[in-house]
């Protein structure tokens, strides 16, 4: 099944990333840093798939639009909306997803990449 998804994505000129480690963090105003709330690996959950197309992305088959693509601190970033942005940190082989909730809390997911485009 994963091979079929990979073939479909590559036929549409997309990049497919699979994550094997996932850290959820929350911004602390008191400490002025992100603190880790939970850690999951491919041992405790199914591998997460992230597929990037030209104007959209999929995260575990949930389709989302990209409103802007930018470069930030040497990373490629895709903005979903004003409160959500995903950046590809190629140097550290990971994705950083930051978002703000309506209540004002800021969260970040650090997703370590284990496979890119099936390799």
MODELLER restraints for C-alpha pairs under 7 A, 6 or more apart:
rsr = mdl.restraints
at = mdl.atoms
rsr.add(forms.Gaussian(group=physical.xy_distance, feature=features.Distance(at['CA:6:A'], at['CA:16:A']), mean=6.86, stdev=0.5))
rsr.add(forms.Gaussian(group=physical.xy_distance, feature=features.Distance(at['CA:6:A'], at['CA:117:A']), mean=6.97, stdev=0.5))
rsr.add(forms.Gaussian(group=physical.xy_distance, feature=features.Distance(at['CA:6:A'], at['CA:118:A']), mean=6.95, stdev=0.5))
rsr.add(forms.Gaussian(group=physical.xy_distance, feature=features.Distance(at['CA:13:A'], at['CA:53:A']), mean=6.97, stdev=0.5))
rsr.add(forms.Gaussian(group=physical.xy_distance, feature=features.Distance(at['CA:14:A'], at['CA:51:A']), mean=6.50, stdev=0.5))
rsr.add(forms.Gaussian(group=physical.xy_distance, feature=features.Distance(at['CA:14:A'], at['CA:52:A']), mean=5.42, stdev=0.5))
rsr.add(forms.Gaussian(group=physical.xy_distance, feature=features.Distance(at['CA:14:A'], at['CA:53:A']), mean=4.79, stdev=0.5))
rsr.add(forms.Gaussian(group=physical.xy_distance, feature=features.Distance(at['CA:15:A'], at['CA:51:A']), mean=5.62, stdev=0.5))
rsr.add(forms.Gaussian(group=physical.xy_distance, feature=features.Distance(at['CA:15:A'], at['CA:52:A']), mean=5.32, stdev=0.5))
rsr.add(forms.Gaussian(group=physical.xy_distance, feature=features.Distance(at['CA:15:A'], at['CA:117:A']), mean=6.04, stdev=0.5))
rsr.add(forms.Gaussian(group=physical.xy_distance, feature=features.Distance(at['CA:16:A'], at['CA:50:A']), mean=5.83, stdev=0.5))
rsr.add(forms.Gaussian(group=physical.xy_distance, feature=features.Distance(at['CA:16:A'], at['CA:51:A']), mean=4.45, stdev=0.5))
rsr.add(forms.Gaussian(group=physical.xy_distance, feature=features.Distance(at['CA:16:A'], at['CA:52:A']), mean=6.62, stdev=0.5))
rsr.add(forms.Gaussian(group=physical.xy_distance, feature=features.Distance(at['CA:16:A'], at['CA:116:A']), mean=5.73, stdev=0.5))
rsr.add(forms.Gaussian(group=physical.xy_distance, feature=features.Distance(at['CA:16:A'], at['CA:117:A']), mean=4.85, stdev=0.5))
rsr.add(forms.Gaussian(group=physical.xy_distance, feature=features.Distance(at['CA:17:A'], at['CA:49:A']), mean=5.81, stdev=0.5))
rsr.add(forms.Gaussian(group=physical.xy_distance, feature=features.Distance(at['CA:17:A'], at['CA:50:A']), mean=5.03, stdev=0.5))
rsr.add(forms.Gaussian(group=physical.xy_distance, feature=features.Distance(at['CA:17:A'], at['CA:51:A']), mean=6.19, stdev=0.5))
rsr.add(forms.Gaussian(group=physical.xy_distance, feature=features.Distance(at['CA:17:A'], at['CA:113:A']), mean=6.55, stdev=0.5))
rsr.add(forms.Gaussian(group=physical.xy_distance, feature=features.Distance(at['CA:17:A'], at['CA:115:A']), mean=5.89, stdev=0.5))
rsr.add(forms.Gaussian(group=physical.xy_distance, feature=features.Distance(at['CA:17:A'], at['CA:116:A']), mean=4.65, stdev=0.5))
rsr.add(forms.Gaussian(group=physical.xy_distance, feature=features.Distance(at['CA:17:A'], at['CA:117:A']), mean=6.34, stdev=0.5))
rsr.add(forms.Gaussian(group=physical.xy_distance, feature=features.Distance(at['CA:18:A'], at['CA:47:A']), mean=6.40, stdev=0.5))
rsr.add(forms.Gaussian(group=physical.xy_distance, feature=features.Distance(at['CA:18:A'], at['CA:48:A']), mean=5.63, stdev=0.5))
rsr.add(forms.Gaussian(group=physical.xy_distance, feature=features.Distance(at['CA:18:A'], at['CA:49:A']), mean=4.61, stdev=0.5))
rsr.add(forms.Gaussian(group=physical.xy_distance, feature=features.Distance(at['CA:18:A'], at['CA:50:A']), mean=6.23, stdev=0.5))
rsr.add(forms.Gaussian(group=physical.xy_distance, feature=features.Distance(at['CA:18:A'], at['CA:113:A']), mean=5.75, stdev=0.5))
rsr.add(forms.Gaussian(group=physical.xy_distance, feature=features.Distance(at['CA:18:A'], at['CA:114:A']), mean=5.92, stdev=0.5))
rsr.add(forms.Gaussian(group=physical.xy_distance, feature=features.Distance(at['CA:18:A'], at['CA:115:A']), mean=5.10, stdev=0.5))
rsr.add(forms.Gaussian(group=physical.xy_distance, feature=features.Distance(at['CA:18:A'], at['CA:116:A']), mean=6.44, stdev=0.5))
rsr.add(forms.Gaussian(group=physical.xy_distance, feature=features.Distance(at['CA:19:A'], at['CA:47:A']), mean=5.87, stdev=0.5))
rsr.add(forms.Gaussian(group=physical.xy_distance, feature=features.Distance(at['CA:19:A'], at['CA:48:A']), mean=5.25, stdev=0.5))
rsr.add(forms.Gaussian(group=physical.xy_distance, feature=features.Distance(at['CA:19:A'], at['CA:49:A']), mean=6.53, stdev=0.5))
rsr.add(forms.Gaussian(group=physical.xy_distance, feature=features.Distance(at['CA:19:A'], at['CA:111:A']), mean=5.87, stdev=0.5))
rsr.add(forms.Gaussian(group=physical.xy_distance, feature=features.Distance(at['CA:19:A'], at['CA:112:A']), mean=5.42, stdev=0.5))
rsr.add(forms.Gaussian(group=physical.xy_distance, feature=features.Distance(at['CA:19:A'], at['CA:113:A']), mean=4.42, stdev=0.5))
rsr.add(forms.Gaussian(group=physical.xy_distance, feature=features.Distance(at['CA:19:A'], at['CA:114:A']), mean=5.52, stdev=0.5))
rsr.add(forms.Gaussian(group=physical.xy_distance, feature=features.Distance(at['CA:20:A'], at['CA:41:A']), mean=5.48, stdev=0.5))
rsr.add(forms.Gaussian(group=physical.xy_distance, feature=features.Distance(at['CA:20:A'], at['CA:42:A']), mean=4.90, stdev=0.5))
rsr.add(forms.Gaussian(group=physical.xy_distance, feature=features.Distance(at['CA:20:A'], at['CA:47:A']), mean=5.79, stdev=0.5))
rsr.add(forms.Gaussian(group=physical.xy_distance, feature=features.Distance(at['CA:20:A'], at['CA:112:A']), mean=6.06, stdev=0.5))
rsr.add(forms.Gaussian(group=physical.xy_distance, feature=features.Distance(at['CA:20:A'], at['CA:113:A']), mean=6.18, stdev=0.5))
rsr.add(forms.Gaussian(group=physical.xy_distance, feature=features.Distance(at['CA:20:A'], at['CA:114:A']), mean=5.59, stdev=0.5))
rsr.add(forms.Gaussian(group=physical.xy_distance, feature=features.Distance(at['CA:21:A'], at['CA:40:A']), mean=5.83, stdev=0.5))
rsr.add(forms.Gaussian(group=physical.xy_distance, feature=features.Distance(at['CA:21:A'], at['CA:41:A']), mean=4.26, stdev=0.5))
rsr.add(forms.Gaussian(group=physical.xy_distance, feature=features.Distance(at['CA:21:A'], at['CA:42:A']), mean=6.36, stdev=0.5))
rsr.add(forms.Gaussian(group=physical.xy_distance, feature=features.Distance(at['CA:21:A'], at['CA:111:A']), mean=5.78, stdev=0.5))
rsr.add(forms.Gaussian(group=physical.xy_distance, feature=features.Distance(at['CA:21:A'], at['CA:112:A']), mean=5.10, stdev=0.5))
rsr.add(forms.Gaussian(group=physical.xy_distance, feature=features.Distance(at['CA:22:A'], at['CA:39:A']), mean=5.74, stdev=0.5))
rsr.add(forms.Gaussian(group=physical.xy_distance, feature=features.Distance(at['CA:22:A'], at['CA:40:A']), mean=5.12, stdev=0.5))
rsr.add(forms.Gaussian(group=physical.xy_distance, feature=features.Distance(at['CA:22:A'], at['CA:41:A']), mean=6.11, stdev=0.5))
rsr.add(forms.Gaussian(group=physical.xy_distance, feature=features.Distance(at['CA:22:A'], at['CA:109:A']), mean=6.82, stdev=0.5))
rsr.add(forms.Gaussian(group=physical.xy_distance, feature=features.Distance(at['CA:22:A'], at['CA:110:A']), mean=5.76, stdev=0.5))
rsr.add(forms.Gaussian(group=physical.xy_distance, feature=features.Distance(at['CA:22:A'], at['CA:111:A']), mean=4.58, stdev=0.5))
rsr.add(forms.Gaussian(group=physical.xy_distance, feature=features.Distance(at['CA:22:A'], at['CA:112:A']), mean=6.42, stdev=0.5))
rsr.add(forms.Gaussian(group=physical.xy_distance, feature=features.Distance(at['CA:23:A'], at['CA:36:A']), mean=6.72, stdev=0.5))
rsr.add(forms.Gaussian(group=physical.xy_distance, feature=features.Distance(at['CA:23:A'], at['CA:38:A']), mean=5.84, stdev=0.5))
rsr.add(forms.Gaussian(group=physical.xy_distance, feature=features.Distance(at['CA:23:A'], at['CA:39:A']), mean=4.50, stdev=0.5))
rsr.add(forms.Gaussian(group=physical.xy_distance, feature=features.Distance(at['CA:23:A'], at['CA:40:A']), mean=6.46, stdev=0.5))
rsr.add(forms.Gaussian(group=physical.xy_distance, feature=features.Distance(at['CA:23:A'], at['CA:109:A']), mean=5.52, stdev=0.5))
rsr.add(forms.Gaussian(group=physical.xy_distance, feature=features.Distance(at['CA:23:A'], at['CA:110:A']), mean=5.03, stdev=0.5))
rsr.add(forms.Gaussian(group=physical.xy_distance, feature=features.Distance(at['CA:23:A'], at['CA:111:A']), mean=6.46, stdev=0.5))
rsr.add(forms.Gaussian(group=physical.xy_distance, feature=features.Distance(at['CA:24:A'], at['CA:36:A']), mean=5.84, stdev=0.5))
rsr.add(forms.Gaussian(group=physical.xy_distance, feature=features.Distance(at['CA:24:A'], at['CA:37:A']), mean=5.62, stdev=0.5))
rsr.add(forms.Gaussian(group=physical.xy_distance, feature=features.Distance(at['CA:24:A'], at['CA:38:A']), mean=5.33, stdev=0.5))
rsr.add(forms.Gaussian(group=physical.xy_distance, feature=features.Distance(at['CA:24:A'], at['CA:39:A']), mean=6.48, stdev=0.5))
rsr.add(forms.Gaussian(group=physical.xy_distance, feature=features.Distance(at['CA:24:A'], at['CA:108:A']), mean=6.03, stdev=0.5))
rsr.add(forms.Gaussian(group=physical.xy_distance, feature=features.Distance(at['CA:24:A'], at['CA:109:A']), mean=4.61, stdev=0.5))
rsr.add(forms.Gaussian(group=physical.xy_distance, feature=features.Distance(at['CA:24:A'], at['CA:110:A']), mean=6.57, stdev=0.5))
rsr.add(forms.Gaussian(group=physical.xy_distance, feature=features.Distance(at['CA:25:A'], at['CA:34:A']), mean=5.74, stdev=0.5))
rsr.add(forms.Gaussian(group=physical.xy_distance, feature=features.Distance(at['CA:25:A'], at['CA:35:A']), mean=5.21, stdev=0.5))
rsr.add(forms.Gaussian(group=physical.xy_distance, feature=features.Distance(at['CA:25:A'], at['CA:36:A']), mean=4.20, stdev=0.5))
rsr.add(forms.Gaussian(group=physical.xy_distance, feature=features.Distance(at['CA:25:A'], at['CA:37:A']), mean=5.31, stdev=0.5))
rsr.add(forms.Gaussian(group=physical.xy_distance, feature=features.Distance(at['CA:25:A'], at['CA:107:A']), mean=5.64, stdev=0.5))
rsr.add(forms.Gaussian(group=physical.xy_distance, feature=features.Distance(at['CA:25:A'], at['CA:108:A']), mean=5.08, stdev=0.5))
rsr.add(forms.Gaussian(group=physical.xy_distance, feature=features.Distance(at['CA:25:A'], at['CA:109:A']), mean=6.09, stdev=0.5))
rsr.add(forms.Gaussian(group=physical.xy_distance, feature=features.Distance(at['CA:26:A'], at['CA:34:A']), mean=5.30, stdev=0.5))
rsr.add(forms.Gaussian(group=physical.xy_distance, feature=features.Distance(at['CA:26:A'], at['CA:35:A']), mean=5.47, stdev=0.5))
rsr.add(forms.Gaussian(group=physical.xy_distance, feature=features.Distance(at['CA:26:A'], at['CA:36:A']), mean=6.58, stdev=0.5))
rsr.add(forms.Gaussian(group=physical.xy_distance, feature=features.Distance(at['CA:26:A'], at['CA:37:A']), mean=6.86, stdev=0.5))
rsr.add(forms.Gaussian(group=physical.xy_distance, feature=features.Distance(at['CA:26:A'], at['CA:106:A']), mean=5.97, stdev=0.5))
rsr.add(forms.Gaussian(group=physical.xy_distance, feature=features.Distance(at['CA:26:A'], at['CA:107:A']), mean=4.46, stdev=0.5))
rsr.add(forms.Gaussian(group=physical.xy_distance, feature=features.Distance(at['CA:26:A'], at['CA:108:A']), mean=6.29, stdev=0.5))
rsr.add(forms.Gaussian(group=physical.xy_distance, feature=features.Distance(at['CA:27:A'], at['CA:33:A']), mean=5.73, stdev=0.5))
rsr.add(forms.Gaussian(group=physical.xy_distance, feature=features.Distance(at['CA:27:A'], at['CA:34:A']), mean=4.29, stdev=0.5))
rsr.add(forms.Gaussian(group=physical.xy_distance, feature=features.Distance(at['CA:27:A'], at['CA:35:A']), mean=6.32, stdev=0.5))
rsr.add(forms.Gaussian(group=physical.xy_distance, feature=features.Distance(at['CA:27:A'], at['CA:106:A']), mean=5.42, stdev=0.5))
rsr.add(forms.Gaussian(group=physical.xy_distance, feature=features.Distance(at['CA:27:A'], at['CA:107:A']), mean=6.07, stdev=0.5))
rsr.add(forms.Gaussian(group=physical.xy_distance, feature=features.Distance(at['CA:28:A'], at['CA:34:A']), mean=6.00, stdev=0.5))
rsr.add(forms.Gaussian(group=physical.xy_distance, feature=features.Distance(at['CA:28:A'], at['CA:35:A']), mean=6.84, stdev=0.5))
rsr.add(forms.Gaussian(group=physical.xy_distance, feature=features.Distance(at['CA:48:A'], at['CA:60:A']), mean=5.94, stdev=0.5))
rsr.add(forms.Gaussian(group=physical.xy_distance, feature=features.Distance(at['CA:49:A'], at['CA:59:A']), mean=5.92, stdev=0.5))
rsr.add(forms.Gaussian(group=physical.xy_distance, feature=features.Distance(at['CA:49:A'], at['CA:60:A']), mean=5.20, stdev=0.5))
rsr.add(forms.Gaussian(group=physical.xy_distance, feature=features.Distance(at['CA:50:A'], at['CA:58:A']), mean=5.62, stdev=0.5))
rsr.add(forms.Gaussian(group=physical.xy_distance, feature=features.Distance(at['CA:50:A'], at['CA:59:A']), mean=4.66, stdev=0.5))
rsr.add(forms.Gaussian(group=physical.xy_distance, feature=features.Distance(at['CA:50:A'], at['CA:60:A']), mean=6.44, stdev=0.5))
rsr.add(forms.Gaussian(group=physical.xy_distance, feature=features.Distance(at['CA:51:A'], at['CA:57:A']), mean=5.45, stdev=0.5))
rsr.add(forms.Gaussian(group=physical.xy_distance, feature=features.Distance(at['CA:51:A'], at['CA:58:A']), mean=5.07, stdev=0.5))
rsr.add(forms.Gaussian(group=physical.xy_distance, feature=features.Distance(at['CA:51:A'], at['CA:59:A']), mean=6.66, stdev=0.5))
rsr.add(forms.Gaussian(group=physical.xy_distance, feature=features.Distance(at['CA:52:A'], at['CA:58:A']), mean=6.62, stdev=0.5))
rsr.add(forms.Gaussian(group=physical.xy_distance, feature=features.Distance(at['CA:55:A'], at['CA:65:A']), mean=6.18, stdev=0.5))
rsr.add(forms.Gaussian(group=physical.xy_distance, feature=features.Distance(at['CA:55:A'], at['CA:66:A']), mean=5.13, stdev=0.5))
rsr.add(forms.Gaussian(group=physical.xy_distance, feature=features.Distance(at['CA:56:A'], at['CA:64:A']), mean=5.62, stdev=0.5))
rsr.add(forms.Gaussian(group=physical.xy_distance, feature=features.Distance(at['CA:56:A'], at['CA:65:A']), mean=4.20, stdev=0.5))
rsr.add(forms.Gaussian(group=physical.xy_distance, feature=features.Distance(at['CA:56:A'], at['CA:66:A']), mean=4.70, stdev=0.5))
rsr.add(forms.Gaussian(group=physical.xy_distance, feature=features.Distance(at['CA:57:A'], at['CA:63:A']), mean=5.97, stdev=0.5))
rsr.add(forms.Gaussian(group=physical.xy_distance, feature=features.Distance(at['CA:57:A'], at['CA:64:A']), mean=5.43, stdev=0.5))
rsr.add(forms.Gaussian(group=physical.xy_distance, feature=features.Distance(at['CA:57:A'], at['CA:65:A']), mean=6.37, stdev=0.5))
rsr.add(forms.Gaussian(group=physical.xy_distance, feature=features.Distance(at['CA:57:A'], at['CA:66:A']), mean=6.90, stdev=0.5))
rsr.add(forms.Gaussian(group=physical.xy_distance, feature=features.Distance(at['CA:58:A'], at['CA:64:A']), mean=6.05, stdev=0.5))
rsr.add(forms.Gaussian(group=physical.xy_distance, feature=features.Distance(at['CA:65:A'], at['CA:80:A']), mean=5.95, stdev=0.5))
rsr.add(forms.Gaussian(group=physical.xy_distance, feature=features.Distance(at['CA:66:A'], at['CA:78:A']), mean=6.09, stdev=0.5))
rsr.add(forms.Gaussian(group=physical.xy_distance, feature=features.Distance(at['CA:66:A'], at['CA:79:A']), mean=5.69, stdev=0.5))
rsr.add(forms.Gaussian(group=physical.xy_distance, feature=features.Distance(at['CA:66:A'], at['CA:80:A']), mean=4.87, stdev=0.5))
rsr.add(forms.Gaussian(group=physical.xy_distance, feature=features.Distance(at['CA:67:A'], at['CA:79:A']), mean=5.74, stdev=0.5))
rsr.add(forms.Gaussian(group=physical.xy_distance, feature=features.Distance(at['CA:67:A'], at['CA:80:A']), mean=5.71, stdev=0.5))
rsr.add(forms.Gaussian(group=physical.xy_distance, feature=features.Distance(at['CA:67:A'], at['CA:81:A']), mean=6.51, stdev=0.5))
rsr.add(forms.Gaussian(group=physical.xy_distance, feature=features.Distance(at['CA:68:A'], at['CA:78:A']), mean=5.89, stdev=0.5))
rsr.add(forms.Gaussian(group=physical.xy_distance, feature=features.Distance(at['CA:68:A'], at['CA:79:A']), mean=5.15, stdev=0.5))
rsr.add(forms.Gaussian(group=physical.xy_distance, feature=features.Distance(at['CA:69:A'], at['CA:77:A']), mean=5.64, stdev=0.5))
rsr.add(forms.Gaussian(group=physical.xy_distance, feature=features.Distance(at['CA:69:A'], at['CA:78:A']), mean=4.64, stdev=0.5))
rsr.add(forms.Gaussian(group=physical.xy_distance, feature=features.Distance(at['CA:69:A'], at['CA:79:A']), mean=6.35, stdev=0.5))
rsr.add(forms.Gaussian(group=physical.xy_distance, feature=features.Distance(at['CA:70:A'], at['CA:76:A']), mean=5.95, stdev=0.5))
rsr.add(forms.Gaussian(group=physical.xy_distance, feature=features.Distance(at['CA:70:A'], at['CA:77:A']), mean=5.16, stdev=0.5))
rsr.add(forms.Gaussian(group=physical.xy_distance, feature=features.Distance(at['CA:70:A'], at['CA:78:A']), mean=6.57, stdev=0.5))
rsr.add(forms.Gaussian(group=physical.xy_distance, feature=features.Distance(at['CA:71:A'], at['CA:77:A']), mean=5.88, stdev=0.5))
rsr.add(forms.Gaussian(group=physical.xy_distance, feature=features.Distance(at['CA:75:A'], at['CA:87:A']), mean=6.05, stdev=0.5))
rsr.add(forms.Gaussian(group=physical.xy_distance, feature=features.Distance(at['CA:75:A'], at['CA:88:A']), mean=5.48, stdev=0.5))
rsr.add(forms.Gaussian(group=physical.xy_distance, feature=features.Distance(at['CA:75:A'], at['CA:89:A']), mean=5.21, stdev=0.5))
rsr.add(forms.Gaussian(group=physical.xy_distance, feature=features.Distance(at['CA:75:A'], at['CA:90:A']), mean=6.96, stdev=0.5))
rsr.add(forms.Gaussian(group=physical.xy_distance, feature=features.Distance(at['CA:76:A'], at['CA:87:A']), mean=5.51, stdev=0.5))
rsr.add(forms.Gaussian(group=physical.xy_distance, feature=features.Distance(at['CA:76:A'], at['CA:88:A']), mean=5.30, stdev=0.5))
rsr.add(forms.Gaussian(group=physical.xy_distance, feature=features.Distance(at['CA:77:A'], at['CA:85:A']), mean=6.71, stdev=0.5))
rsr.add(forms.Gaussian(group=physical.xy_distance, feature=features.Distance(at['CA:77:A'], at['CA:86:A']), mean=5.51, stdev=0.5))
rsr.add(forms.Gaussian(group=physical.xy_distance, feature=features.Distance(at['CA:77:A'], at['CA:87:A']), mean=3.99, stdev=0.5))
rsr.add(forms.Gaussian(group=physical.xy_distance, feature=features.Distance(at['CA:77:A'], at['CA:88:A']), mean=6.25, stdev=0.5))
rsr.add(forms.Gaussian(group=physical.xy_distance, feature=features.Distance(at['CA:78:A'], at['CA:85:A']), mean=5.71, stdev=0.5))
rsr.add(forms.Gaussian(group=physical.xy_distance, feature=features.Distance(at['CA:78:A'], at['CA:86:A']), mean=5.28, stdev=0.5))
rsr.add(forms.Gaussian(group=physical.xy_distance, feature=features.Distance(at['CA:78:A'], at['CA:87:A']), mean=6.27, stdev=0.5))
rsr.add(forms.Gaussian(group=physical.xy_distance, feature=features.Distance(at['CA:79:A'], at['CA:85:A']), mean=4.33, stdev=0.5))
rsr.add(forms.Gaussian(group=physical.xy_distance, feature=features.Distance(at['CA:79:A'], at['CA:86:A']), mean=6.43, stdev=0.5))
rsr.add(forms.Gaussian(group=physical.xy_distance, feature=features.Distance(at['CA:83:A'], at['CA:99:A']), mean=5.16, stdev=0.5))
rsr.add(forms.Gaussian(group=physical.xy_distance, feature=features.Distance(at['CA:83:A'], at['CA:100:A']), mean=5.18, stdev=0.5))
rsr.add(forms.Gaussian(group=physical.xy_distance, feature=features.Distance(at['CA:84:A'], at['CA:98:A']), mean=5.83, stdev=0.5))
rsr.add(forms.Gaussian(group=physical.xy_distance, feature=features.Distance(at['CA:84:A'], at['CA:99:A']), mean=4.27, stdev=0.5))
rsr.add(forms.Gaussian(group=physical.xy_distance, feature=features.Distance(at['CA:84:A'], at['CA:100:A']), mean=6.78, stdev=0.5))
rsr.add(forms.Gaussian(group=physical.xy_distance, feature=features.Distance(at['CA:85:A'], at['CA:97:A']), mean=5.72, stdev=0.5))
rsr.add(forms.Gaussian(group=physical.xy_distance, feature=features.Distance(at['CA:85:A'], at['CA:98:A']), mean=5.50, stdev=0.5))
rsr.add(forms.Gaussian(group=physical.xy_distance, feature=features.Distance(at['CA:85:A'], at['CA:99:A']), mean=6.45, stdev=0.5))
rsr.add(forms.Gaussian(group=physical.xy_distance, feature=features.Distance(at['CA:86:A'], at['CA:95:A']), mean=6.70, stdev=0.5))
rsr.add(forms.Gaussian(group=physical.xy_distance, feature=features.Distance(at['CA:86:A'], at['CA:96:A']), mean=5.56, stdev=0.5))
rsr.add(forms.Gaussian(group=physical.xy_distance, feature=features.Distance(at['CA:86:A'], at['CA:97:A']), mean=4.22, stdev=0.5))
rsr.add(forms.Gaussian(group=physical.xy_distance, feature=features.Distance(at['CA:86:A'], at['CA:98:A']), mean=6.44, stdev=0.5))
rsr.add(forms.Gaussian(group=physical.xy_distance, feature=features.Distance(at['CA:87:A'], at['CA:95:A']), mean=5.55, stdev=0.5))
rsr.add(forms.Gaussian(group=physical.xy_distance, feature=features.Distance(at['CA:87:A'], at['CA:96:A']), mean=5.15, stdev=0.5))
rsr.add(forms.Gaussian(group=physical.xy_distance, feature=features.Distance(at['CA:87:A'], at['CA:97:A']), mean=6.39, stdev=0.5))
rsr.add(forms.Gaussian(group=physical.xy_distance, feature=features.Distance(at['CA:88:A'], at['CA:94:A']), mean=6.23, stdev=0.5))
rsr.add(forms.Gaussian(group=physical.xy_distance, feature=features.Distance(at['CA:88:A'], at['CA:95:A']), mean=4.63, stdev=0.5))
rsr.add(forms.Gaussian(group=physical.xy_distance, feature=features.Distance(at['CA:88:A'], at['CA:96:A']), mean=6.57, stdev=0.5))
rsr.add(forms.Gaussian(group=physical.xy_distance, feature=features.Distance(at['CA:89:A'], at['CA:95:A']), mean=5.79, stdev=0.5))
rsr.add(forms.Gaussian(group=physical.xy_distance, feature=features.Distance(at['CA:93:A'], at['CA:112:A']), mean=6.32, stdev=0.5))
rsr.add(forms.Gaussian(group=physical.xy_distance, feature=features.Distance(at['CA:93:A'], at['CA:113:A']), mean=5.74, stdev=0.5))
rsr.add(forms.Gaussian(group=physical.xy_distance, feature=features.Distance(at['CA:94:A'], at['CA:110:A']), mean=6.82, stdev=0.5))
rsr.add(forms.Gaussian(group=physical.xy_distance, feature=features.Distance(at['CA:94:A'], at['CA:111:A']), mean=5.48, stdev=0.5))
rsr.add(forms.Gaussian(group=physical.xy_distance, feature=features.Distance(at['CA:94:A'], at['CA:112:A']), mean=4.34, stdev=0.5))
rsr.add(forms.Gaussian(group=physical.xy_distance, feature=features.Distance(at['CA:94:A'], at['CA:113:A']), mean=5.20, stdev=0.5))
rsr.add(forms.Gaussian(group=physical.xy_distance, feature=features.Distance(at['CA:95:A'], at['CA:110:A']), mean=5.91, stdev=0.5))
rsr.add(forms.Gaussian(group=physical.xy_distance, feature=features.Distance(at['CA:95:A'], at['CA:111:A']), mean=5.11, stdev=0.5))
rsr.add(forms.Gaussian(group=physical.xy_distance, feature=features.Distance(at['CA:95:A'], at['CA:112:A']), mean=6.53, stdev=0.5))
rsr.add(forms.Gaussian(group=physical.xy_distance, feature=features.Distance(at['CA:96:A'], at['CA:108:A']), mean=6.69, stdev=0.5))
rsr.add(forms.Gaussian(group=physical.xy_distance, feature=features.Distance(at['CA:96:A'], at['CA:109:A']), mean=5.76, stdev=0.5))
rsr.add(forms.Gaussian(group=physical.xy_distance, feature=features.Distance(at['CA:96:A'], at['CA:110:A']), mean=4.85, stdev=0.5))
rsr.add(forms.Gaussian(group=physical.xy_distance, feature=features.Distance(at['CA:96:A'], at['CA:111:A']), mean=6.45, stdev=0.5))
rsr.add(forms.Gaussian(group=physical.xy_distance, feature=features.Distance(at['CA:97:A'], at['CA:108:A']), mean=5.33, stdev=0.5))
rsr.add(forms.Gaussian(group=physical.xy_distance, feature=features.Distance(at['CA:97:A'], at['CA:109:A']), mean=5.03, stdev=0.5))
rsr.add(forms.Gaussian(group=physical.xy_distance, feature=features.Distance(at['CA:97:A'], at['CA:110:A']), mean=6.62, stdev=0.5))
rsr.add(forms.Gaussian(group=physical.xy_distance, feature=features.Distance(at['CA:98:A'], at['CA:107:A']), mean=5.66, stdev=0.5))
rsr.add(forms.Gaussian(group=physical.xy_distance, feature=features.Distance(at['CA:98:A'], at['CA:108:A']), mean=4.29, stdev=0.5))
rsr.add(forms.Gaussian(group=physical.xy_distance, feature=features.Distance(at['CA:98:A'], at['CA:109:A']), mean=6.56, stdev=0.5))
rsr.add(forms.Gaussian(group=physical.xy_distance, feature=features.Distance(at['CA:99:A'], at['CA:106:A']), mean=5.83, stdev=0.5))
rsr.add(forms.Gaussian(group=physical.xy_distance, feature=features.Distance(at['CA:99:A'], at['CA:107:A']), mean=5.50, stdev=0.5))
rsr.add(forms.Gaussian(group=physical.xy_distance, feature=features.Distance(at['CA:99:A'], at['CA:108:A']), mean=6.49, stdev=0.5))
rsr.add(forms.Gaussian(group=physical.xy_distance, feature=features.Distance(at['CA:100:A'], at['CA:106:A']), mean=4.46, stdev=0.5))
rsr.add(forms.Gaussian(group=physical.xy_distance, feature=features.Distance(at['CA:100:A'], at['CA:107:A']), mean=6.31, stdev=0.5))
